[in-house]
């Protein structure tokens, strides 16, 4: 891209921009645009989800690709090499996992394993209801155990016949969309810089510096968010896996990793992760309910550490959003777009916040507007120089 000439006064501009603060009108626009995008997201989830996965892969592979660039490789070759290595390693790991889970000595099928864990969870709930009735007579008078048994029976009877076909068809429909993620990651790596240059060419010269800064800030905000999310996932996996290993639950690291991934979805993911951990613990020790209760305590302690220690050290430092705005936007995201809104509202708000604040500063800065008007007058004068009689 050709260099563009810029008038002087850069220090004055940067100082003025640093002193400005976003006002209520800018923040109203930021929240409004975020809500509008959440509404649109509900109808484009088939594209948004692979885009998010592709972005995560992009930031995972960006570091290795930059090392290859510094070693002298071209951008195309660097992107191709890191994608081949990463995707090849992923395929090998998946094949190894499938081979390990289907060893000849393993006689239980996936259906039987799922039924085993379901029975363990149901037995744990029934035992808990019995203990509660023994401790609180009013619950025994309400026949709590009988009510819960009827609800479980009504839900689990013919579950496969009623829901399995729908689940399989839904998974098959999502598979082609998810396969877009590796392609998106590859083209982000290869053509990301070209796309930024394409956007920058459409910007007037007076706003060129700040537009480059805007693109850099958006990229850095998304990068910090996803890197913080990955660090948070690792910390949650280690802490929860260690706690489950201490109390004797099987496959503690795997359970910790799945629970950490589910925690990407606020509230809903934590509830599902806790239920999964409790079901596994209850199935491992059906005659010792203290193991399952201990798993609940471990999970709660891990979530408290996550909310008050790990998250401020990772995501909190990434987005720089006020806690009140964060909580309100999480509820708004869930109300507008359900589970997808809960998961995506924070990174979406972070990017819109950077764009909105920078655009507000650009449009309200008198120095930049004066430079733009002056540049337009110079272009008009140059274009009409040979037209005067």
Buried (B, 14 or more C-beta within 10 A) or exposed (E): EEEEEBEEEEEEBEEBBEEEEBEEEBBEBBBEBBBEBBEEBEEEBEEBBBBBBBBBBBBBBBEBBEEBBEEEBEBEBBBBBBBEEBBEEEEEEEEEEEEEEEEEEEEEEEEEEEBEBBBBBBBBBBBBBBEEBEEEEEBBEEEBBEEBBEEBEEEEEEEEEEEEEEEEEEEEEBEEBBEBBBEBBBBBBBBBEEEBEEEBEEBEBBBBBBBBBBBEBBBEBBBBBBBBBBBBBBBBBBBBBBBBBEBBBEBBBEBBBBBBBBBBBBEBBBEBBBBBBBBBBBBBBBEEBEBBBBBBEBBEEBBEBBEEEBBEEBBBEBBEBEEEBBEEBBBBBBEBBBBBBBBBBBBBBBBBBBBBBBBBBBEBBEBBBEBBEEBEEEEEEEEEEEEEE
